[in-house]
């Protein structure tokens, strides 16, 4: 389950980066959904780092 959470976090960060730079959507002027995805991804990564587990 932890690997799945980490994978989802990485995918969300990639989608956020693509949206932020305008590759997906309107770029910086876009809606706030992309920033919500970033926050979720960062929380998932922080939970993994705090728990001390390492990816396989």
PyMOL Python script that loads the backbone (N, CA, C, O; Angstrom):
from pymol import cmd

cmd.read_pdbstr("""\
ATOM      1  N   UNK A   1       0.822  -1.197   0.000  1.00  0.00           N
ATOM      2  CA  UNK A   1       0.000   0.000   0.000  1.00  0.00           C
ATOM      3  C   UNK A   1       0.866   1.260   0.000  1.00  0.00           C
ATOM      4  O   UNK A   1       0.508   2.267  -0.612  1.00  0.00           O
ATOM      5  N   UNK A   2       2.014   1.196   0.696  1.00  0.00           N
ATOM      6  CA  UNK A   2       2.896   2.351   0.756  1.00  0.00           C
ATOM      7  C   UNK A   2       3.491   2.699  -0.592  1.00  0.00           C
ATOM      8  O   UNK A   2       3.639   3.875  -0.924  1.00  0.00           O
ATOM      9  N   UNK A   3       3.835   1.680  -1.376  1.00  0.00           N
ATOM     10  CA  UNK A   3       4.386   1.942  -2.705  1.00  0.00           C
ATOM     11  C   UNK A   3       3.348   2.578  -3.609  1.00  0.00           C
ATOM     12  O   UNK A   3       3.677   3.430  -4.435  1.00  0.00           O
ATOM     13  N   UNK A   4       2.106   2.171  -3.459  1.00  0.00           N
ATOM     14  CA  UNK A   4       1.032   2.752  -4.260  1.00  0.00           C
ATOM     15  C   UNK A   4       0.846   4.223  -3.909  1.00  0.00           C
ATOM     16  O   UNK A   4       0.661   5.056  -4.797  1.00  0.00           O
ATOM     17  N   UNK A   5       0.893   4.545  -2.619  1.00  0.00           N
ATOM     18  CA  UNK A   5       0.756   5.927  -2.182  1.00  0.00           C
ATOM     19  C   UNK A   5       1.895   6.781  -2.724  1.00  0.00           C
ATOM     20  O   UNK A   5       1.673   7.910  -3.162  1.00  0.00           O
ATOM     21  N   UNK A   6       3.105   6.251  -2.696  1.00  0.00           N
ATOM     22  CA  UNK A   6       4.261   6.973  -3.217  1.00  0.00           C
ATOM     23  C   UNK A   6       4.133   7.182  -4.727  1.00  0.00           C
ATOM     24  O   UNK A   6       4.452   8.259  -5.232  1.00  0.00           O
ATOM     25  N   UNK A   7       3.675   6.173  -5.442  1.00  0.00           N
ATOM     26  CA  UNK A   7       3.484   6.281  -6.888  1.00  0.00           C
ATOM     27  C   UNK A   7       2.439   7.338  -7.224  1.00  0.00           C
ATOM     28  O   UNK A   7       2.626   8.133  -8.144  1.00  0.00           O
ATOM     29  N   UNK A   8       1.349   7.344  -6.483  1.00  0.00           N
ATOM     30  CA  UNK A   8       0.306   8.350  -6.708  1.00  0.00           C
ATOM     31  C   UNK A   8       0.854   9.747  -6.439  1.00  0.00           C
ATOM     32  O   UNK A   8       0.543  10.685  -7.173  1.00  0.00           O
ATOM     33  N   UNK A   9       1.663   9.895  -5.399  1.00  0.00           N
ATOM     34  CA  UNK A   9       2.244  11.197  -5.082  1.00  0.00           C
ATOM     35  C   UNK A   9       3.148  11.683  -6.206  1.00  0.00           C
ATOM     36  O   UNK A   9       3.099  12.857  -6.573  1.00  0.00           O
ATOM     37  N   UNK A  10       3.961  10.811  -6.747  1.00  0.00           N
ATOM     38  CA  UNK A  10       4.855  11.195  -7.845  1.00  0.00           C
ATOM     39  C   UNK A  10       4.047  11.590  -9.080  1.00  0.00           C
ATOM     40  O   UNK A  10       4.376  12.568  -9.750  1.00  0.00           O
ATOM     41  N   UNK A  11       3.006  10.842  -9.378  1.00  0.00           N
ATOM     42  CA  UNK A  11       2.158  11.165 -10.530  1.00  0.00           C
ATOM     43  C   UNK A  11       1.482  12.517 -10.329  1.00  0.00           C
ATOM     44  O   UNK A  11       1.405  13.312 -11.266  1.00  0.00           O
ATOM     45  N   UNK A  12       0.991  12.786  -9.117  1.00  0.00           N
ATOM     46  CA  UNK A  12       0.338  14.066  -8.851  1.00  0.00           C
ATOM     47  C   UNK A  12       1.312  15.229  -8.986  1.00  0.00           C
ATOM     48  O   UNK A  12       0.935  16.292  -9.481  1.00  0.00           O
ATOM     49  N   UNK A  13       2.549  15.047  -8.557  1.00  0.00           N
ATOM     50  CA  UNK A  13       3.538  16.119  -8.705  1.00  0.00           C
ATOM     51  C   UNK A  13       3.846  16.362 -10.179  1.00  0.00           C
ATOM     52  O   UNK A  13       3.991  17.510 -10.599  1.00  0.00           O
ATOM     53  N   UNK A  14       3.946  15.300 -10.959  1.00  0.00           N
ATOM     54  CA  UNK A  14       4.190  15.466 -12.398  1.00  0.00           C
ATOM     55  C   UNK A  14       3.030  16.189 -13.074  1.00  0.00           C
ATOM     56  O   UNK A  14       3.250  17.075 -13.900  1.00  0.00           O
ATOM     57  N   UNK A  15       1.805  15.821 -12.732  1.00  0.00           N
ATOM     58  CA  UNK A  15       0.634  16.483 -13.312  1.00  0.00           C
ATOM     59  C   UNK A  15       0.603  17.946 -12.892  1.00  0.00           C
ATOM     60  O   UNK A  15       0.268  18.818 -13.693  1.00  0.00           O
ATOM     61  N   UNK A  16       0.956  18.219 -11.626  1.00  0.00           N
ATOM     62  CA  UNK A  16       0.997  19.602 -11.169  1.00  0.00           C
ATOM     63  C   UNK A  16       2.027  20.403 -11.964  1.00  0.00           C
ATOM     64  O   UNK A  16       1.741  21.518 -12.399  1.00  0.00           O
ATOM     65  N   UNK A  17       3.216  19.844 -12.154  1.00  0.00           N
ATOM     66  CA  UNK A  17       4.270  20.553 -12.875  1.00  0.00           C
ATOM     67  C   UNK A  17       3.849  20.832 -14.317  1.00  0.00           C
ATOM     68  O   UNK A  17       4.079  21.925 -14.834  1.00  0.00           O
ATOM     69  N   UNK A  18       3.236  19.844 -14.960  1.00  0.00           N
ATOM     70  CA  UNK A  18       2.774  20.049 -16.337  1.00  0.00           C
ATOM     71  C   UNK A  18       1.694  21.122 -16.396  1.00  0.00           C
ATOM     72  O   UNK A  18       1.685  21.938 -17.317  1.00  0.00           O
ATOM     73  N   UNK A  19       0.803  21.129 -15.444  1.00  0.00           N
ATOM     74  CA  UNK A  19      -0.246  22.145 -15.407  1.00  0.00           C
ATOM     75  C   UNK A  19       0.296  23.519 -15.067  1.00  0.00           C
ATOM     76  O   UNK A  19      -0.169  24.520 -15.612  1.00  0.00           O
ATOM     77  N   UNK A  20       1.265  23.580 -14.183  1.00  0.00           N
ATOM     78  CA  UNK A  20       1.828  24.863 -13.771  1.00  0.00           C
ATOM     79  C   UNK A  20       2.532  25.552 -14.925  1.00  0.00           C
ATOM     80  O   UNK A  20       2.434  26.770 -15.076  1.00  0.00           O
ATOM     81  N   UNK A  21       3.234  24.791 -15.733  1.00  0.00           N
ATOM     82  CA  UNK A  21       3.970  25.385 -16.840  1.00  0.00           C
ATOM     83  C   UNK A  21       3.146  25.503 -18.113  1.00  0.00           C
ATOM     84  O   UNK A  21       3.680  25.896 -19.150  1.00  0.00           O
ATOM     85  N   UNK A  22       1.871  25.176 -18.061  1.00  0.00           N
ATOM     86  CA  UNK A  22       0.986  25.409 -19.187  1.00  0.00           C
ATOM     87  C   UNK A  22       0.913  24.287 -20.191  1.00  0.00           C
ATOM     88  O   UNK A  22       0.256  24.439 -21.221  1.00  0.00           O
ATOM     89  N   UNK A  23       1.556  23.171 -19.936  1.00  0.00           N
ATOM     90  CA  UNK A  23       1.480  22.051 -20.869  1.00  0.00           C
ATOM     91  C   UNK A  23       0.099  21.415 -20.791  1.00  0.00           C
ATOM     92  O   UNK A  23      -0.464  20.997 -21.802  1.00  0.00           O
ATOM     93  N   UNK A  24      -0.437  21.348 -19.577  1.00  0.00           N
ATOM     94  CA  UNK A  24      -1.817  20.902 -19.377  1.00  0.00           C
ATOM     95  C   UNK A  24      -2.616  22.093 -18.875  1.00  0.00           C
ATOM     96  O   UNK A  24      -2.307  22.620 -17.807  1.00  0.00           O
ATOM     97  N   UNK A  25      -3.606  22.526 -19.589  1.00  0.00           N
ATOM     98  CA  UNK A  25      -4.439  23.629 -19.123  1.00  0.00           C
ATOM     99  C   UNK A  25      -3.887  24.980 -19.516  1.00  0.00           C
ATOM    100  O   UNK A  25      -3.219  25.127 -20.539  1.00  0.00           O
ATOM    101  N   UNK A  26      -4.184  25.978 -18.671  1.00  0.00           N
ATOM    102  CA  UNK A  26      -3.863  27.355 -19.008  1.00  0.00           C
ATOM    103  C   UNK A  26      -2.617  27.880 -18.326  1.00  0.00           C
ATOM    104  O   UNK A  26      -2.294  29.059 -18.470  1.00  0.00           O
ATOM    105  N   UNK A  27      -1.922  27.060 -17.605  1.00  0.00           N
ATOM    106  CA  UNK A  27      -0.687  27.508 -16.979  1.00  0.00           C
ATOM    107  C   UNK A  27      -0.926  28.142 -15.626  1.00  0.00           C
ATOM    108  O   UNK A  27      -1.806  27.722 -14.875  1.00  0.00           O
ATOM    109  N   UNK A  28      -0.134  29.161 -15.322  1.00  0.00           N
ATOM    110  CA  UNK A  28      -0.169  29.770 -13.993  1.00  0.00           C
ATOM    111  C   UNK A  28      -1.534  30.378 -13.694  1.00  0.00           C
ATOM    112  O   UNK A  28      -1.929  30.422 -12.529  1.00  0.00           O
ATOM    113  N   UNK A  29      -2.264  30.844 -14.691  1.00  0.00           N
ATOM    114  CA  UNK A  29      -3.563  31.445 -14.451  1.00  0.00           C
ATOM    115  C   UNK A  29      -4.679  30.420 -14.302  1.00  0.00           C
ATOM    116  O   UNK A  29      -5.844  30.797 -14.183  1.00  0.00           O
ATOM    117  N   UNK A  30      -4.349  29.145 -14.306  1.00  0.00           N
ATOM    118  CA  UNK A  30      -5.352  28.087 -14.234  1.00  0.00           C
ATOM    119  C   UNK A  30      -6.060  28.035 -12.897  1.00  0.00           C
ATOM    120  O   UNK A  30      -5.781  28.831 -12.000  1.00  0.00           O
ATOM    121  N   UNK A  31      -6.971  27.097 -12.774  1.00  0.00           N
ATOM    122  CA  UNK A  31      -7.745  26.990 -11.538  1.00  0.00           C
ATOM    123  C   UNK A  31      -6.902  26.419 -10.403  1.00  0.00           C
ATOM    124  O   UNK A  31      -5.752  26.029 -10.606  1.00  0.00           O
ATOM    125  N   UNK A  32      -7.475  26.375  -9.229  1.00  0.00           N
ATOM    126  CA  UNK A  32      -6.714  25.964  -8.049  1.00  0.00           C
ATOM    127  C   UNK A  32      -6.680  24.455  -7.852  1.00  0.00           C
ATOM    128  O   UNK A  32      -6.048  23.985  -6.905  1.00  0.00           O
ATOM    129  N   UNK A  33      -7.332  23.682  -8.705  1.00  0.00           N
ATOM    130  CA  UNK A  33      -7.336  22.229  -8.549  1.00  0.00           C
ATOM    131  C   UNK A  33      -5.924  21.668  -8.632  1.00  0.00           C
ATOM    132  O   UNK A  33      -5.591  20.737  -7.898  1.00  0.00           O
ATOM    133  N   UNK A  34      -5.103  22.205  -9.495  1.00  0.00           N
ATOM    134  CA  UNK A  34      -3.757  21.690  -9.665  1.00  0.00           C
ATOM    135  C   UNK A  34      -2.931  21.906  -8.399  1.00  0.00           C
ATOM    136  O   UNK A  34      -2.041  21.110  -8.098  1.00  0.00           O
ATOM    137  N   UNK A  35      -3.217  22.974  -7.656  1.00  0.00           N
ATOM    138  CA  UNK A  35      -2.495  23.221  -6.415  1.00  0.00           C
ATOM    139  C   UNK A  35      -2.970  22.290  -5.306  1.00  0.00           C
ATOM    140  O   UNK A  35      -2.193  21.920  -4.425  1.00  0.00           O
ATOM    141  N   UNK A  36      -4.228  21.917  -5.348  1.00  0.00           N
ATOM    142  CA  UNK A  36      -4.744  20.931  -4.400  1.00  0.00           C
ATOM    143  C   UNK A  36      -4.051  19.591  -4.638  1.00  0.00           C
ATOM    144  O   UNK A  36      -3.711  18.896  -3.681  1.00  0.00           O
ATOM    145  N   UNK A  37      -3.840  19.222  -5.893  1.00  0.00           N
ATOM    146  CA  UNK A  37      -3.122  17.991  -6.206  1.00  0.00           C
ATOM    147  C   UNK A  37      -1.700  18.037  -5.666  1.00  0.00           C
ATOM    148  O   UNK A  37      -1.196  17.037  -5.155  1.00  0.00           O
ATOM    149  N   UNK A  38      -1.058  19.180  -5.776  1.00  0.00           N
ATOM    150  CA  UNK A  38       0.300  19.324  -5.263  1.00  0.00           C
ATOM    151  C   UNK A  38       0.336  19.134  -3.753  1.00  0.00           C
ATOM    152  O   UNK A  38       1.219  18.451  -3.234  1.00  0.00           O
ATOM    153  N   UNK A  39      -0.606  19.726  -3.053  1.00  0.00           N
ATOM    154  CA  UNK A  39      -0.648  19.597  -1.596  1.00  0.00           C
ATOM    155  C   UNK A  39      -0.851  18.143  -1.192  1.00  0.00           C
ATOM    156  O   UNK A  39      -0.201  17.664  -0.263  1.00  0.00           O
ATOM    157  N   UNK A  40      -1.742  17.438  -1.876  1.00  0.00           N
ATOM    158  CA  UNK A  40      -1.981  16.022  -1.581  1.00  0.00           C
ATOM    159  C   UNK A  40      -0.709  15.209  -1.818  1.00  0.00           C
ATOM    160  O   UNK A  40      -0.368  14.337  -1.019  1.00  0.00           O
ATOM    161  N   UNK A  41      -0.017  15.493  -2.903  1.00  0.00           N
ATOM    162  CA  UNK A  41       1.211  14.759  -3.213  1.00  0.00           C
ATOM    163  C   UNK A  41       2.295  15.022  -2.173  1.00  0.00           C
ATOM    164  O   UNK A  41       2.992  14.096  -1.759  1.00  0.00           O
ATOM    165  N   UNK A  42       2.442  16.259  -1.754  1.00  0.00           N
ATOM    166  CA  UNK A  42       3.459  16.586  -0.756  1.00  0.00           C
ATOM    167  C   UNK A  42       3.140  15.920   0.575  1.00  0.00           C
ATOM    168  O   UNK A  42       4.042  15.422   1.249  1.00  0.00           O
ATOM    169  N   UNK A  43       1.872  15.904   0.959  1.00  0.00           N
ATOM    170  CA  UNK A  43       1.477  15.233   2.198  1.00  0.00           C
ATOM    171  C   UNK A  43       1.801  13.750   2.121  1.00  0.00           C
ATOM    172  O   UNK A  43       2.290  13.173   3.093  1.00  0.00           O
ATOM    173  N   UNK A  44       1.535  13.126   0.981  1.00  0.00           N
ATOM    174  CA  UNK A  44       1.821  11.697   0.835  1.00  0.00           C
ATOM    175  C   UNK A  44       3.318  11.421   0.953  1.00  0.00           C
ATOM    176  O   UNK A  44       3.718  10.443   1.584  1.00  0.00           O
ATOM    177  N   UNK A  45       4.139  12.266   0.358  1.00  0.00           N
ATOM    178  CA  UNK A  45       5.588  12.076   0.439  1.00  0.00           C
ATOM    179  C   UNK A  45       6.084  12.324   1.859  1.00  0.00           C
ATOM    180  O   UNK A  45       6.940  11.588   2.350  1.00  0.00           O
ATOM    181  N   UNK A  46       5.558  13.348   2.524  1.00  0.00           N
ATOM    182  CA  UNK A  46       5.965  13.612   3.901  1.00  0.00           C
ATOM    183  C   UNK A  46       5.591  12.464   4.827  1.00  0.00           C
ATOM    184  O   UNK A  46       6.368  12.107   5.713  1.00  0.00           O
ATOM    185  N   UNK A  47       4.424  11.889   4.637  1.00  0.00           N
ATOM    186  CA  UNK A  47       4.027  10.740   5.448  1.00  0.00           C
ATOM    187  C   UNK A  47       4.996   9.582   5.255  1.00  0.00           C
ATOM    188  O   UNK A  47       5.329   8.876   6.207  1.00  0.00           O
ATOM    189  N   UNK A  48       5.439   9.394   4.039  1.00  0.00           N
ATOM    190  CA  UNK A  48       6.389   8.307   3.766  1.00  0.00           C
ATOM    191  C   UNK A  48       7.745   8.588   4.403  1.00  0.00           C
ATOM    192  O   UNK A  48       8.370   7.683   4.956  1.00  0.00           O
ATOM    193  N   UNK A  49       8.200   9.827   4.331  1.00  0.00           N
ATOM    194  CA  UNK A  49       9.491  10.184   4.918  1.00  0.00           C
ATOM    195  C   UNK A  49       9.429  10.092   6.441  1.00  0.00           C
ATOM    196  O   UNK A  49      10.355   9.579   7.070  1.00  0.00           O
ATOM    197  N   UNK A  50       8.358  10.579   7.028  1.00  0.00           N
ATOM    198  CA  UNK A  50       8.226  10.554   8.482  1.00  0.00           C
ATOM    199  C   UNK A  50       8.133   9.126   9.002  1.00  0.00           C
ATOM    200  O   UNK A  50       8.687   8.812  10.055  1.00  0.00           O
ATOM    201  N   UNK A  51       7.443   8.267   8.276  1.00  0.00           N
ATOM    202  CA  UNK A  51       7.297   6.883   8.733  1.00  0.00           C
ATOM    203  C   UNK A  51       8.612   6.114   8.636  1.00  0.00           C
ATOM    204  O   UNK A  51       8.756   5.066   9.265  1.00  0.00           O
ATOM    205  N   UNK A  52       9.568   6.614   7.862  1.00  0.00           N
ATOM    206  CA  UNK A  52      10.888   6.007   7.791  1.00  0.00           C
ATOM    207  C   UNK A  52      10.998   4.848   6.823  1.00  0.00           C
ATOM    208  O   UNK A  52      12.041   4.197   6.764  1.00  0.00           O
ATOM    209  N   UNK A  53       9.954   4.574   6.067  1.00  0.00           N
ATOM    210  CA  UNK A  53      10.033   3.473   5.104  1.00  0.00           C
ATOM    211  C   UNK A  53      10.730   3.945   3.845  1.00  0.00           C
ATOM    212  O   UNK A  53      10.607   5.104   3.447  1.00  0.00           O
ATOM    213  N   UNK A  54      11.447   3.056   3.238  1.00  0.00           N
ATOM    214  CA  UNK A  54      12.159   3.374   1.998  1.00  0.00           C
ATOM    215  C   UNK A  54      11.521   2.608   0.846  1.00  0.00           C
ATOM    216  O   UNK A  54      11.021   1.499   1.037  1.00  0.00           O
ATOM    217  N   UNK A  55      11.537   3.199  -0.359  1.00  0.00           N
ATOM    218  CA  UNK A  55      10.997   2.469  -1.512  1.00  0.00           C
ATOM    219  C   UNK A  55      11.825   1.233  -1.813  1.00  0.00           C
ATOM    220  O   UNK A  55      13.033   1.211  -1.581  1.00  0.00           O
ATOM    221  N   UNK A  56      11.175   0.218  -2.324  1.00  0.00           N
ATOM    222  CA  UNK A  56      11.846  -1.055  -2.608  1.00  0.00           C
ATOM    223  C   UNK A  56      12.616  -0.958  -3.895  1.00  0.00           C
ATOM    224  O   UNK A  56      13.250  -1.928  -4.309  1.00  0.00           O
TER     225      UNK A  56
END
""", "prot")
cmd.dss("prot")
cmd.show_as("cartoon", "prot")
cmd.util.cbc("prot")
cmd.orient("prot")
